[in-house]
């Protein structure tokens, strides 16, 4: 199991409490799952989150 898959699973498990909140909880669960998947993919080296977080330097 890759880090991205583990991250997705962790995000879904952490969002179980939010799911009990109806539509808002469901949307929050989707956000948690997406964030955890992105962090897992970053650890696998599939994506570079550092490039997204760094601002472009003009000059």
PyMOL Python script that loads the backbone (N, CA, C, O; Angstrom):
from pymol import cmd

cmd.read_pdbstr("""\
ATOM      1  N   UNK A   1       0.851  -1.165   0.000  1.00  0.00           N
ATOM      2  CA  UNK A   1       0.000   0.000   0.000  1.00  0.00           C
ATOM      3  C   UNK A   1       0.904   1.237   0.000  1.00  0.00           C
ATOM      4  O   UNK A   1       1.815   1.351   0.819  1.00  0.00           O
ATOM      5  N   UNK A   2       0.642   2.148  -0.917  1.00  0.00           N
ATOM      6  CA  UNK A   2       1.476   3.346  -1.036  1.00  0.00           C
ATOM      7  C   UNK A   2       1.096   4.373   0.024  1.00  0.00           C
ATOM      8  O   UNK A   2       0.051   4.268   0.668  1.00  0.00           O
ATOM      9  N   UNK A   3       1.956   5.356   0.190  1.00  0.00           N
ATOM     10  CA  UNK A   3       1.680   6.422   1.153  1.00  0.00           C
ATOM     11  C   UNK A   3       0.431   7.210   0.771  1.00  0.00           C
ATOM     12  O   UNK A   3      -0.297   7.683   1.644  1.00  0.00           O
ATOM     13  N   UNK A   4       0.180   7.353  -0.527  1.00  0.00           N
ATOM     14  CA  UNK A   4      -1.018   8.074  -0.961  1.00  0.00           C
ATOM     15  C   UNK A   4      -2.275   7.319  -0.537  1.00  0.00           C
ATOM     16  O   UNK A   4      -3.247   7.933  -0.097  1.00  0.00           O
ATOM     17  N   UNK A   5      -2.262   6.011  -0.664  1.00  0.00           N
ATOM     18  CA  UNK A   5      -3.419   5.212  -0.255  1.00  0.00           C
ATOM     19  C   UNK A   5      -3.591   5.244   1.260  1.00  0.00           C
ATOM     20  O   UNK A   5      -4.714   5.328   1.757  1.00  0.00           O
ATOM     21  N   UNK A   6      -2.490   5.176   1.989  1.00  0.00           N
ATOM     22  CA  UNK A   6      -2.562   5.269   3.449  1.00  0.00           C
ATOM     23  C   UNK A   6      -3.087   6.640   3.861  1.00  0.00           C
ATOM     24  O   UNK A   6      -3.885   6.750   4.792  1.00  0.00           O
ATOM     25  N   UNK A   7      -2.640   7.675   3.173  1.00  0.00           N
ATOM     26  CA  UNK A   7      -3.123   9.023   3.458  1.00  0.00           C
ATOM     27  C   UNK A   7      -4.613   9.159   3.200  1.00  0.00           C
ATOM     28  O   UNK A   7      -5.324   9.798   3.974  1.00  0.00           O
ATOM     29  N   UNK A   8      -5.087   8.561   2.115  1.00  0.00           N
ATOM     30  CA  UNK A   8      -6.511   8.593   1.816  1.00  0.00           C
ATOM     31  C   UNK A   8      -7.290   7.882   2.907  1.00  0.00           C
ATOM     32  O   UNK A   8      -8.304   8.398   3.376  1.00  0.00           O
ATOM     33  N   UNK A   9      -6.842   6.723   3.313  1.00  0.00           N
ATOM     34  CA  UNK A   9      -7.508   5.967   4.367  1.00  0.00           C
ATOM     35  C   UNK A   9      -7.503   6.745   5.681  1.00  0.00           C
ATOM     36  O   UNK A   9      -8.517   6.797   6.377  1.00  0.00           O
ATOM     37  N   UNK A  10      -6.375   7.341   6.015  1.00  0.00           N
ATOM     38  CA  UNK A  10      -6.284   8.128   7.251  1.00  0.00           C
ATOM     39  C   UNK A  10      -7.222   9.331   7.207  1.00  0.00           C
ATOM     40  O   UNK A  10      -7.886   9.640   8.197  1.00  0.00           O
ATOM     41  N   UNK A  11      -7.277   9.999   6.079  1.00  0.00           N
ATOM     42  CA  UNK A  11      -8.174  11.146   5.946  1.00  0.00           C
ATOM     43  C   UNK A  11      -9.630  10.754   6.094  1.00  0.00           C
ATOM     44  O   UNK A  11     -10.410  11.476   6.715  1.00  0.00           O
ATOM     45  N   UNK A  12     -10.001   9.621   5.533  1.00  0.00           N
ATOM     46  CA  UNK A  12     -11.381   9.165   5.664  1.00  0.00           C
ATOM     47  C   UNK A  12     -11.695   8.748   7.095  1.00  0.00           C
ATOM     48  O   UNK A  12     -12.786   9.015   7.597  1.00  0.00           O
ATOM     49  N   UNK A  13     -10.744   8.095   7.751  1.00  0.00           N
ATOM     50  CA  UNK A  13     -10.969   7.694   9.134  1.00  0.00           C
ATOM     51  C   UNK A  13     -11.066   8.893  10.070  1.00  0.00           C
ATOM     52  O   UNK A  13     -11.886   8.905  10.988  1.00  0.00           O
ATOM     53  N   UNK A  14     -10.228   9.903   9.837  1.00  0.00           N
ATOM     54  CA  UNK A  14     -10.294  11.102  10.664  1.00  0.00           C
ATOM     55  C   UNK A  14     -11.582  11.882  10.437  1.00  0.00           C
ATOM     56  O   UNK A  14     -12.001  12.652  11.301  1.00  0.00           O
ATOM     57  N   UNK A  15     -12.207  11.691   9.292  1.00  0.00           N
ATOM     58  CA  UNK A  15     -13.406  12.448   8.961  1.00  0.00           C
ATOM     59  C   UNK A  15     -14.693  11.751   9.388  1.00  0.00           C
ATOM     60  O   UNK A  15     -15.778  12.278   9.141  1.00  0.00           O
ATOM     61  N   UNK A  16     -14.605  10.587  10.018  1.00  0.00           N
ATOM     62  CA  UNK A  16     -15.825   9.879  10.412  1.00  0.00           C
ATOM     63  C   UNK A  16     -16.692  10.745  11.322  1.00  0.00           C
ATOM     64  O   UNK A  16     -17.914  10.760  11.177  1.00  0.00           O
ATOM     65  N   UNK A  17     -16.091  11.448  12.234  1.00  0.00           N
ATOM     66  CA  UNK A  17     -16.858  12.321  13.126  1.00  0.00           C
ATOM     67  C   UNK A  17     -17.557  13.419  12.336  1.00  0.00           C
ATOM     68  O   UNK A  17     -18.672  13.815  12.675  1.00  0.00           O
ATOM     69  N   UNK A  18     -16.913  13.905  11.296  1.00  0.00           N
ATOM     70  CA  UNK A  18     -17.511  14.977  10.494  1.00  0.00           C
ATOM     71  C   UNK A  18     -18.682  14.458   9.663  1.00  0.00           C
ATOM     72  O   UNK A  18     -19.608  15.208   9.356  1.00  0.00           O
ATOM     73  N   UNK A  19     -18.643  13.177   9.301  1.00  0.00           N
ATOM     74  CA  UNK A  19     -19.709  12.609   8.483  1.00  0.00           C
ATOM     75  C   UNK A  19     -21.038  12.653   9.215  1.00  0.00           C
ATOM     76  O   UNK A  19     -22.091  12.769   8.588  1.00  0.00           O
ATOM     77  N   UNK A  20     -20.998  12.561  10.529  1.00  0.00           N
ATOM     78  CA  UNK A  20     -22.222  12.587  11.314  1.00  0.00           C
ATOM     79  C   UNK A  20     -22.915  13.944  11.243  1.00  0.00           C
ATOM     80  O   UNK A  20     -24.042  14.092  11.718  1.00  0.00           O
ATOM     81  N   UNK A  21     -22.257  14.918  10.663  1.00  0.00           N
ATOM     82  CA  UNK A  21     -22.810  16.270  10.593  1.00  0.00           C
ATOM     83  C   UNK A  21     -23.641  16.547   9.357  1.00  0.00           C
ATOM     84  O   UNK A  21     -23.934  17.714   9.095  1.00  0.00           O
ATOM     85  N   UNK A  22     -24.041  15.552   8.582  1.00  0.00           N
ATOM     86  CA  UNK A  22     -24.869  15.777   7.400  1.00  0.00           C
ATOM     87  C   UNK A  22     -24.044  16.190   6.191  1.00  0.00           C
ATOM     88  O   UNK A  22     -22.916  15.730   6.014  1.00  0.00           O
ATOM     89  N   UNK A  23     -24.615  17.067   5.352  1.00  0.00           N
ATOM     90  CA  UNK A  23     -23.955  17.494   4.125  1.00  0.00           C
ATOM     91  C   UNK A  23     -22.641  18.223   4.420  1.00  0.00           C
ATOM     92  O   UNK A  23     -21.640  18.010   3.736  1.00  0.00           O
ATOM     93  N   UNK A  24     -22.650  19.075   5.430  1.00  0.00           N
ATOM     94  CA  UNK A  24     -21.421  19.783   5.803  1.00  0.00           C
ATOM     95  C   UNK A  24     -20.337  18.805   6.224  1.00  0.00           C
ATOM     96  O   UNK A  24     -19.168  18.979   5.880  1.00  0.00           O
ATOM     97  N   UNK A  25     -20.721  17.786   6.961  1.00  0.00           N
ATOM     98  CA  UNK A  25     -19.766  16.763   7.373  1.00  0.00           C
ATOM     99  C   UNK A  25     -19.239  15.978   6.196  1.00  0.00           C
ATOM    100  O   UNK A  25     -18.055  15.644   6.150  1.00  0.00           O
ATOM    101  N   UNK A  26     -20.108  15.677   5.235  1.00  0.00           N
ATOM    102  CA  UNK A  26     -19.670  14.963   4.032  1.00  0.00           C
ATOM    103  C   UNK A  26     -18.652  15.782   3.257  1.00  0.00           C
ATOM    104  O   UNK A  26     -17.632  15.251   2.817  1.00  0.00           O
ATOM    105  N   UNK A  27     -18.919  17.061   3.088  1.00  0.00           N
ATOM    106  CA  UNK A  27     -17.986  17.923   2.357  1.00  0.00           C
ATOM    107  C   UNK A  27     -16.660  18.048   3.104  1.00  0.00           C
ATOM    108  O   UNK A  27     -15.595  18.085   2.488  1.00  0.00           O
ATOM    109  N   UNK A  28     -16.730  18.113   4.428  1.00  0.00           N
ATOM    110  CA  UNK A  28     -15.511  18.170   5.220  1.00  0.00           C
ATOM    111  C   UNK A  28     -14.721  16.871   5.081  1.00  0.00           C
ATOM    112  O   UNK A  28     -13.491  16.897   5.036  1.00  0.00           O
ATOM    113  N   UNK A  29     -15.416  15.739   5.012  1.00  0.00           N
ATOM    114  CA  UNK A  29     -14.746  14.458   4.816  1.00  0.00           C
ATOM    115  C   UNK A  29     -14.033  14.413   3.476  1.00  0.00           C
ATOM    116  O   UNK A  29     -12.930  13.875   3.382  1.00  0.00           O
ATOM    117  N   UNK A  30     -14.638  14.966   2.447  1.00  0.00           N
ATOM    118  CA  UNK A  30     -14.006  15.016   1.130  1.00  0.00           C
ATOM    119  C   UNK A  30     -12.741  15.870   1.178  1.00  0.00           C
ATOM    120  O   UNK A  30     -11.729  15.510   0.577  1.00  0.00           O
ATOM    121  N   UNK A  31     -12.792  16.992   1.884  1.00  0.00           N
ATOM    122  CA  UNK A  31     -11.623  17.861   2.014  1.00  0.00           C
ATOM    123  C   UNK A  31     -10.513  17.147   2.771  1.00  0.00           C
ATOM    124  O   UNK A  31      -9.354  17.198   2.358  1.00  0.00           O
ATOM    125  N   UNK A  32     -10.853  16.474   3.883  1.00  0.00           N
ATOM    126  CA  UNK A  32      -9.855  15.726   4.645  1.00  0.00           C
ATOM    127  C   UNK A  32      -9.220  14.639   3.791  1.00  0.00           C
ATOM    128  O   UNK A  32      -8.002  14.459   3.816  1.00  0.00           O
ATOM    129  N   UNK A  33     -10.035  13.916   3.039  1.00  0.00           N
ATOM    130  CA  UNK A  33      -9.515  12.831   2.202  1.00  0.00           C
ATOM    131  C   UNK A  33      -8.589  13.369   1.117  1.00  0.00           C
ATOM    132  O   UNK A  33      -7.551  12.768   0.839  1.00  0.00           O
ATOM    133  N   UNK A  34      -8.949  14.487   0.505  1.00  0.00           N
ATOM    134  CA  UNK A  34      -8.114  15.071  -0.545  1.00  0.00           C
ATOM    135  C   UNK A  34      -6.782  15.559   0.023  1.00  0.00           C
ATOM    136  O   UNK A  34      -5.732  15.355  -0.587  1.00  0.00           O
ATOM    137  N   UNK A  35      -6.825  16.199   1.180  1.00  0.00           N
ATOM    138  CA  UNK A  35      -5.593  16.691   1.799  1.00  0.00           C
ATOM    139  C   UNK A  35      -4.683  15.539   2.195  1.00  0.00           C
ATOM    140  O   UNK A  35      -3.474  15.603   1.973  1.00  0.00           O
ATOM    141  N   UNK A  36      -5.244  14.489   2.777  1.00  0.00           N
ATOM    142  CA  UNK A  36      -4.441  13.343   3.188  1.00  0.00           C
ATOM    143  C   UNK A  36      -3.857  12.620   1.978  1.00  0.00           C
ATOM    144  O   UNK A  36      -2.722  12.146   2.028  1.00  0.00           O
ATOM    145  N   UNK A  37      -4.618  12.531   0.902  1.00  0.00           N
ATOM    146  CA  UNK A  37      -4.116  11.899  -0.318  1.00  0.00           C
ATOM    147  C   UNK A  37      -2.972  12.717  -0.912  1.00  0.00           C
ATOM    148  O   UNK A  37      -1.980  12.150  -1.372  1.00  0.00           O
ATOM    149  N   UNK A  38      -3.101  14.038  -0.905  1.00  0.00           N
ATOM    150  CA  UNK A  38      -2.034  14.893  -1.425  1.00  0.00           C
ATOM    151  C   UNK A  38      -0.771  14.755  -0.592  1.00  0.00           C
ATOM    152  O   UNK A  38       0.327  14.701  -1.146  1.00  0.00           O
ATOM    153  N   UNK A  39      -0.903  14.696   0.727  1.00  0.00           N
ATOM    154  CA  UNK A  39       0.268  14.529   1.580  1.00  0.00           C
ATOM    155  C   UNK A  39       0.928  13.169   1.355  1.00  0.00           C
ATOM    156  O   UNK A  39       2.154  13.066   1.339  1.00  0.00           O
ATOM    157  N   UNK A  40       0.122  12.139   1.183  1.00  0.00           N
ATOM    158  CA  UNK A  40       0.677  10.816   0.908  1.00  0.00           C
ATOM    159  C   UNK A  40       1.384  10.760  -0.436  1.00  0.00           C
ATOM    160  O   UNK A  40       2.447  10.151  -0.552  1.00  0.00           O
ATOM    161  N   UNK A  41       0.802  11.391  -1.454  1.00  0.00           N
ATOM    162  CA  UNK A  41       1.438  11.428  -2.765  1.00  0.00           C
ATOM    163  C   UNK A  41       2.738  12.227  -2.714  1.00  0.00           C
ATOM    164  O   UNK A  41       3.695  11.912  -3.421  1.00  0.00           O
ATOM    165  N   UNK A  42       2.766  13.256  -1.881  1.00  0.00           N
ATOM    166  CA  UNK A  42       3.997  14.039  -1.708  1.00  0.00           C
ATOM    167  C   UNK A  42       5.083  13.163  -1.096  1.00  0.00           C
ATOM    168  O   UNK A  42       6.236  13.213  -1.526  1.00  0.00           O
ATOM    169  N   UNK A  43       4.726  12.360  -0.097  1.00  0.00           N
ATOM    170  CA  UNK A  43       5.700  11.465   0.525  1.00  0.00           C
ATOM    171  C   UNK A  43       6.185  10.397  -0.459  1.00  0.00           C
ATOM    172  O   UNK A  43       7.332   9.958  -0.381  1.00  0.00           O
ATOM    173  N   UNK A  44       5.310   9.976  -1.389  1.00  0.00           N
ATOM    174  CA  UNK A  44       5.715   9.004  -2.414  1.00  0.00           C
ATOM    175  C   UNK A  44       6.596   9.644  -3.475  1.00  0.00           C
ATOM    176  O   UNK A  44       7.290   8.936  -4.205  1.00  0.00           O
ATOM    177  N   UNK A  45       6.581  10.965  -3.575  1.00  0.00           N
ATOM    178  CA  UNK A  45       7.350  11.658  -4.594  1.00  0.00           C
ATOM    179  C   UNK A  45       6.570  11.858  -5.884  1.00  0.00           C
ATOM    180  O   UNK A  45       7.145  12.254  -6.897  1.00  0.00           O
ATOM    181  N   UNK A  46       5.259  11.587  -5.861  1.00  0.00           N
ATOM    182  CA  UNK A  46       4.432  11.751  -7.058  1.00  0.00           C
ATOM    183  C   UNK A  46       4.179  13.219  -7.379  1.00  0.00           C
ATOM    184  O   UNK A  46       4.128  13.609  -8.545  1.00  0.00           O
ATOM    185  N   UNK A  47       4.021  14.027  -6.332  1.00  0.00           N
ATOM    186  CA  UNK A  47       3.787  15.455  -6.533  1.00  0.00           C
ATOM    187  C   UNK A  47       4.717  16.238  -5.614  1.00  0.00           C
ATOM    188  O   UNK A  47       5.230  15.700  -4.633  1.00  0.00           O
ATOM    189  N   UNK A  48       4.930  17.509  -5.937  1.00  0.00           N
ATOM    190  CA  UNK A  48       5.796  18.365  -5.141  1.00  0.00           C
ATOM    191  C   UNK A  48       4.963  19.483  -4.533  1.00  0.00           C
ATOM    192  O   UNK A  48       4.685  20.490  -5.183  1.00  0.00           O
ATOM    193  N   UNK A  49       4.568  19.293  -3.278  1.00  0.00           N
ATOM    194  CA  UNK A  49       3.772  20.315  -2.612  1.00  0.00           C
ATOM    195  C   UNK A  49       4.599  21.555  -2.295  1.00  0.00           C
ATOM    196  O   UNK A  49       4.047  22.647  -2.158  1.00  0.00           O
ATOM    197  N   UNK A  50       5.908  21.400  -2.179  1.00  0.00           N
ATOM    198  CA  UNK A  50       6.773  22.541  -1.912  1.00  0.00           C
ATOM    199  C   UNK A  50       6.700  23.576  -3.016  1.00  0.00           C
ATOM    200  O   UNK A  50       6.783  24.776  -2.755  1.00  0.00           O
ATOM    201  N   UNK A  51       6.543  23.116  -4.254  1.00  0.00           N
ATOM    202  CA  UNK A  51       6.433  24.044  -5.375  1.00  0.00           C
ATOM    203  C   UNK A  51       5.139  24.846  -5.299  1.00  0.00           C
ATOM    204  O   UNK A  51       5.096  26.005  -5.711  1.00  0.00           O
ATOM    205  N   UNK A  52       4.085  24.227  -4.771  1.00  0.00           N
ATOM    206  CA  UNK A  52       2.816  24.946  -4.629  1.00  0.00           C
ATOM    207  C   UNK A  52       2.871  25.959  -3.489  1.00  0.00           C
ATOM    208  O   UNK A  52       2.241  27.015  -3.552  1.00  0.00           O
ATOM    209  N   UNK A  53       3.631  25.625  -2.446  1.00  0.00           N
ATOM    210  CA  UNK A  53       3.671  26.493  -1.275  1.00  0.00           C
ATOM    211  C   UNK A  53       4.646  27.649  -1.430  1.00  0.00           C
ATOM    212  O   UNK A  53       4.497  28.678  -0.772  1.00  0.00           O
ATOM    213  N   UNK A  54       5.641  27.490  -2.292  1.00  0.00           N
ATOM    214  CA  UNK A  54       6.598  28.568  -2.525  1.00  0.00           C
ATOM    215  C   UNK A  54       5.992  29.606  -3.462  1.00  0.00           C
ATOM    216  O   UNK A  54       5.398  29.254  -4.481  1.00  0.00           O
ATOM    217  N   UNK A  55       6.135  30.845  -3.132  1.00  0.00           N
ATOM    218  CA  UNK A  55       5.670  31.900  -4.021  1.00  0.00           C
ATOM    219  C   UNK A  55       6.689  32.138  -5.126  1.00  0.00           C
ATOM    220  O   UNK A  55       7.878  31.865  -4.961  1.00  0.00           O
ATOM    221  N   UNK A  56       6.220  32.638  -6.228  1.00  0.00           N
ATOM    222  CA  UNK A  56       7.153  32.979  -7.297  1.00  0.00           C
ATOM    223  C   UNK A  56       7.867  34.264  -6.958  1.00  0.00           C
ATOM    224  O   UNK A  56       7.250  35.230  -6.510  1.00  0.00           O
ATOM    225  N   UNK A  57       9.163  34.274  -7.171  1.00  0.00           N
ATOM    226  CA  UNK A  57       9.961  35.467  -6.882  1.00  0.00           C
ATOM    227  C   UNK A  57      10.158  36.227  -8.198  1.00  0.00           C
ATOM    228  O   UNK A  57      10.736  35.706  -9.152  1.00  0.00           O
ATOM    229  N   UNK A  58       9.672  37.447  -8.225  1.00  0.00           N
ATOM    230  CA  UNK A  58       9.808  38.286  -9.419  1.00  0.00           C
ATOM    231  C   UNK A  58      11.005  39.206  -9.221  1.00  0.00           C
ATOM    232  O   UNK A  58      11.198  39.798  -8.160  1.00  0.00           O
ATOM    233  N   UNK A  59      11.788  39.301 -10.267  1.00  0.00           N
ATOM    234  CA  UNK A  59      12.869  40.261 -10.145  1.00  0.00           C
ATOM    235  C   UNK A  59      14.082  39.891 -10.839  1.00  0.00           C
ATOM    236  O   UNK A  59      15.064  40.633 -10.804  1.00  0.00           O
TER     237      UNK A  59
END
""", "prot")
cmd.dss("prot")
cmd.show_as("cartoon", "prot")
cmd.util.cbc("prot")
cmd.orient("prot")
